[in-house]
Amino acid sequence: MSFFPLRRYRIMGESMEPSFHAQDRVLVNAWSTGVPGDTIVCRAEGQILLKKIAQKEGSRFFVFCFLKI
């Protein structure tokens, strides 16, 4: 665990436009928890992905809209 909560990433690809564009840089608070509507960074299958948290009415939230960063 790191003692500094902020991480920086560069966006690669266009699948999150218009919110994020290719070559955008983002700062992520590694200590925060996400809620529906937030964008998060996670690691899956050896890649770092940018994902948006969504929620269907009356259900648990889930993550969608991935982008390799």
C-alpha positions in Angstrom: 0.0 0.0 0.0 1.3 3.4 -0.9 1.3 6.4 1.4 0.4 8.8 -1.4 -3.2 8.3 -2.7 -3.0 10.0 -6.1 -2.0 8.1 -9.2 -1.7 9.6 -12.7 -2.6 7.9 -16.0 -2.7 8.8 -19.6 -5.8 7.9 -21.7 -5.2 5.7 -24.8 -8.1 5.3 -27.2 -11.4 7.0 -27.8 -14.1 4.8 -26.3 -14.8 7.2 -23.4 -15.4 10.3 -25.5 -16.7 12.9 -24.9 -15.8 12.6 -21.2 -12.1 11.6 -21.9 -10.1 12.0 -25.0 -7.0 10.1 -26.3 -3.8 11.5 -24.6 -5.8 13.1 -21.7 -4.2 12.7 -18.4 -6.2 11.9 -15.3 -5.4 11.8 -11.5 -7.0 9.0 -9.6 -7.5 8.9 -5.8 -6.5 5.3 -5.0 -8.0 5.5 -1.5 -11.6 6.5 -2.5 -14.6 4.3 -3.1 -16.8 4.6 -6.2 -20.5 5.2 -6.5 -22.7 5.0 -9.6 -21.8 7.7 -12.0 -18.1 7.7 -11.0 -15.2 6.8 -13.3 -12.7 4.4 -11.8 -9.4 2.7 -12.7 -9.0 -1.0 -12.3 -6.7 -3.8 -13.3 -8.1 -6.7 -15.4 -6.2 -9.4 -17.3 -2.9 -7.6 -17.0 -4.3 -4.3 -18.3 -5.2 -1.0 -16.5 -8.7 0.0 -17.5 -10.8 3.2 -17.1 -14.4 2.2 -16.2 -17.6 4.0 -15.5 -19.9 2.7 -12.7 -23.5 2.4 -13.6 -26.6 1.1 -11.7 -29.8 -0.4 -12.9 -32.8 0.6 -10.9 -33.3 -1.6 -7.9 -30.1 -3.6 -8.4 -26.5 -3.5 -7.3 -24.2 -1.3 -9.3 -22.0 -2.6 -12.0 -19.1 -1.3 -14.1 -19.1 -0.7 -17.9 -17.4 1.4 -20.6 -13.8 0.2 -20.4 -10.8 1.8 -22.0 -7.2 0.7 -21.9 -5.1 3.4 -20.3 
